[in-house]
Amino acid sequence: MDRYVVFSLVSLLTLFFTVLTAEAQSTGTLTGRVTDAETGRSLPGVNVIVDGADDGSPRGTSTGPQGRFALESLTPGTYTVQARFVGYAPRSREVEVSAAGSVRIRFQLSPRTVGLEAVEVTARRGAREAAEQIQKAQIREANPRDAGELMRKIPGTSAVRRGPIGLDPVVRGLRETQVGVYVDGVRTFPAGPARMDSPLSHTGPSTMQSIEVSKGPYALAWGGGQLSAIRVETNGLFRVPRGEVLSGQVQSGYDTNFDSYDITGAANGRTGAFAYRIDGAYRQGDAYQAGDGTRVPADLLNRELRAKVGYKLGDNQRLTAGGGYQQQDDVDYPGRLLNAEFFKSGRGRFGYEYASGQGLVRSVEAKAYGYQTLHTMNNEGKVTYASDDFPGPPLRVSVASDITTFGGRVATELVPAPDLRLTVGADGYRAYRDAERPFQVVMNGEPTVPPFYESDQIWPGVTIADAGVFAQATRLFGPIEATATARADAVWAGADEEQVTDVYLDIAEPGDGSLDPDALDQQELNVSGALMITAPLSEAWSLSVGGGTAVRTASALERFADRFPANKAQTSAEFIGNPRLEPERSWQADLEVQARYDRVSFKVSGFARRLSNYITLEDAPDVEPMLPLPIFADGPFRYTNGTATFYGGETSASVAVLRSLTASATASYLWGKNLETNQPALGVAPLRGDLGLRWEPPEGRFYLESTVSAAAEQNRVAMVLGETPTDGYVTLDLKGGLEVGRGVSLEGGVTNVTDVNYVNHLNAKDPYFGTPIPEPGRVFFVGATYDF
């Protein structure tokens, strides 16, 4: 792990020495900010175009998370500056730039509907993908302890709570490896077989620039082997104005109930062709109380450090490199048999980018990455450790696991015609996982290995590799936009034959005889495809129709688990892997209607999905349990293929009641059935909705916001997998923020104001007592930020 830290520090020192040699330029600078004219909120991602350069060619940039932009090295003269953003009327202004001078301007854009006929495909970054986004300002205001908490802010998505952090994303009923997770293009996986560390848990929220969720088979150009996907982009390098050697941010906050405090910091700069950024974070927390006063173990200690460097080879090309290290210690997991002793995660990434903005080849990107996560768990602090409230002698159980992943991607964007955009590329990864579970029983004060315990292996050195090629085409047919994506993946999966036990070979598949070790190695060729069509119905209304199919290969746990608890159930039974599992295939259709008027926006979407070869569970009466403990009263079970169906949808609306007052509403519904068990699918979230009211003056110096969240009871549960019904609830959250000035801003609020005792239906259950993990009761939080 230390090599990642060394790499980050060496890169930083190199950049500082480069800064000392920077030369001043006799040119001017243009800076500014873009906001919504109705609400005053900052608008990130706005295209800012400057016309009037000596060579007649336009220059441009886009706004950052606070709606700010900067253009440097402008030759003195008169320029026309235009701000363009989809859904808003464009605005332009004329400015005079002088040598060594700086001009500041501000745009206030008014919302409006923009027909597709007014948008050139060459200015688009792809068609709609049944996706939702969260931007930097929303991430910061949410005060998340964990990136998984942000999933609960998006209609149709949620997260499984097993402890204070590491909430595991769920997208329209899809979970675990059904949901691909990418951080700056890096495909991420958890190290722990119990998914204490979800793929998002090793990226701190403070480093995130944006989060995008694709709710179906429309993210095939992101990567392979997924039925939906989440893409996270961290803070950028080249958003800092050139010549700004050192700027950054320091933020600190405190949450009651959790008795949690954190401090995060960032430093960035840019001079000449170089840019750098460093992010660090520290968070410590304690147990929290549920609404009924129940104490829920939630200790944690988290530290992380990340660094990025970049070098511009020219106006259109740049190289980037980044690395990071995170360590979490002594994390309590009330929803698991064990607690986490530590997580240690390090990663590195190198990339090349070319973007011309004109001609046939518009962009080329290539990147390579690698990361490793080490994870150790034990039962210290659990009732089995000292045999408190648990029949039988004390136990000493631990799990040591790790994952090492290498991967890469290359993609080219082509524009052969003004109404056609093509993206072609290839990507792949290789993930190696290993996990062991030593087990001892304390007899007469001495830990001993019991005679019934047959093996320490959870899985025997598993390797899963995926290599894929893809092509995506976006075409305009008059006002109608269509995007088609096709993908093919070759998958290899296997295990270390020297680590495979004879017991596993005997029980890995039903029937007489044992499994041939050669059958552990499997190969697949999976083909996926999707189509999305969007058309205007009127000046304000548009319709999107989509459909497609995507394939997911079985995970290491599903293939090779040797009587280890599953994440596909809420019972602490033992589960047997099946190396012959067929890959899951999703068939999904989507329909979305969207409207946007001057003061009102509205969207409603629905989907239907069928999963063939759905990976589920069945009884394994031919298998003897490895650990004959009372908590393993059910099972054992074996992974198997079946069929499942899901239906559902989401709706959202926003109304500008006054110039400074905005009302919003969201709702989502999901229905699912496992045809193999003839019961509801596991983890189907109940009907849920939010009502929000936000006051924010146009100048954006402060805001006040209230949110009422409600969920219905859920009685449709997978009883065969240990799932139990949950009650409905209503909560109220209040928060606000204030820009004090001189770079200082304050934020604070109260979540669960009425101290309601409630459970998110997807939460894990206490494996010893069978009760779902409750959400925190009332929490007061306060934070301060200093930008320099």
C-alpha positions, 0 to 999 in steps of 0.5 A: 500500500505504501507505494501509492502514498509515495507516488502521491507525495513524489508527484506533488513535490514534482509539481511544486518545483515546476510551479517555481519555474512558471512564467507570467504571460501578458494576456488577460483572463475571463472569469464568471459564474452562471446561475438559474435566473428563477432559483439563483442556484449555481448551474454546473456543466454550462457551455461557455463559448468565447468568440472574437479571437485573432484567428477567428476560432471560438474557445470554450469551457464549462462551469464547475460545481459552483457554476464558475468558469475561467478562461486564461491566456486571452489576447487583449481585445473585444470578445462575445461570450455566450452561455449555453445549457440544455433546457435554458435560453442562451445568453451572451455578453460583450466584454473587453479583455486587457493585457494582464487584466481579469474580467468578471461576468455573471450569467443568469439563465432562464429555463425553457424547453429546447426542441431536439431540432435546435440541438446539433448532435455534435454538441451532445455527449450521448443520448438519454440513458434512463439515468439520474445524476447528482452534482457536487453541490448536492453531494456537499449539501447532503452531508453524507457519511458514506457515498452509498447514502447518496443512492437514497436521494435518487428515485428508484435507487436505494442502499442496503445498510449493514453498518455505519458506512459501506451502504450497498447500492440497489438500483430498481431491485438490482444489487451486488454485481448486477450493478457495475460501479465505476470511479473515474473509469475504474471498475471497482469491486468489494474485497469482503465476501459479506460486502461490508465494503461496497464498491462505493465505500472506498471513495470519500464523498468529499472527492466526488464531482458527480454521480450518474446512475444508469437504470438499465442496460444502457451503460454498455459503453461504460463496461461489461458484465452489468445490468445497470451501472453507477459512474462517479467522477472525482474532482477535476484537475483543469478546472482551476484557472491557469497560474493559480498555484495554490487554492483549495478547501478545508471542511469540518463537521460534527454529527450528534447521535453518531458523535461523529466528526470529520475533517476534509481538505483539498489543495489544487493548482495549475501553472503552465501545462501542469495541474495537480490536486490533493484530497485528504479526509479523516472521520471518526464515529461512535454508536448511534441511537434509533428512534426508540432509544436502541443503541446500534453499534456503529464505531468507525475510523476512516482516513484517506489520501488521494492525489492527481497530476496532469500535463497538457501536451497541447491545446487538445491533449493531456496526460493524467495520473492519480493514486489514492490510499484509504484505511478504515479500522474497527468498523462495527457491523450489526448486520453481519456475523463479524465486525471489520478489523480493517480495510486497506485500499490503494489504487493507481490510474494513468490516462491519455485524453485527446479532444479536438472538438472538430473534424472526424475524430473528436476525441480519444481516451485511453486509461490503465488502472490497478488497485488492491483492497485487503480486508480482515474481520473477526467476531470480537464484540459479537455475542459469540466471542464471549458467549453472551446471550448465545448458547455454546462455548465462546468462538474465535472466528475471523475472515481474511480476504483481498482483491487485486484488480487490473484493467483498462479502456480505450475509446474513440469518438467519431463524427462522420456527419453533422447528424451522426456520432459514433463511439467505438472502443474496448475495455477489460479487467482481471480481478483476483480474489482470495478469502480464508476463515479460520475458526476455533472453539474456546474449551477450558480457556484454550482455542482449538479447531473443532473436529467438525471444521473441515476447511478455512477456505471461503473461496479458492483463489478465484480469478474472473476476467472480462474483455469486451468491445463496444460500439455506440451510435447516436443519430438525429432523424429530424427532431428524433434522436436515437442511440444504439449500443452493442457490446460483446464480452469474453469472460474467463472464470476459474479457481486455484486448483491447489486450494480447492478442497475435496469437500467442496468438489463433492458438494459443489453440484447435486448428483452422484460423484464429485465435481471434476477440478477441470470444471472449475474453469468456465468461459463465456461469450456474452452479447448485449445491446440497447436502443433509446429513442427520444422525440418531442411531443410538443414544445414542452413535452418529450417522449423517450422509449428504450429497451435492451438486454445485458448479461452479468456473469456469476460472482466469486461468491456465487461460483465458489462459496464453501458454506459461507453466508450469502448476500442474497438472503436475510438468513445466516445460513450456509450457502454453497457455490455453483461453478456451473451457473449460467450468466444472468440475462436482463431484458428491459423496456423503458418509457419516459415522458418529460415536460418543461415549462418556464416554472414547472418541470415534470418527469414520469418513467416506467420499466419492465424487466425479465431476468432469465438465468436469474441467480437465486437459491435453493435448498441443499439437503444433501449437504452437511453444514460446516458450523453446526451453530444455532444461528444456522438453523436454516439451510444449507442452500445452493446457488442456482439459476431461475427466472424473475420479473420486475416492474416499476417506475419513478416520477419527479416534479419541480415548481418555481413557486416564487423567484426564491422558492422551489417546491419538489416531489419524487416518488418510486414504486417497484414490484418483483417476483422470483419465479423459482421460489414462487415468492416476491423477489428479495429486497423489493423496496416499498412505495416511497416518496419525498416532498421538498421546499427550498428557499434560496434568493437569486444571489445565492448567499444562503438557502433553507430546505425542508424534506418530508420522506415517506415509505409504505409498509412492505408485506410482500417479502421473500420468506424463504430467504429470511426476509420479514415485513417492515412498517411504513414511516414518515420523517422530516429533515431540515437543513440550511447554508450560509455564505459568510464571506471571505471564502467561509460558508456554514451549513447545518440542520436536523435529520429525522426531526421527530425522532421516528423509529424506522427501518429501511426495508433493504437493511440487513438483519442482526444475524443473532437476533433476527431484527432488522437494523434500524436507521438513526434517530434524530441527528443534529449536524453542523459544518464549516467550509473555508475556500482559499 
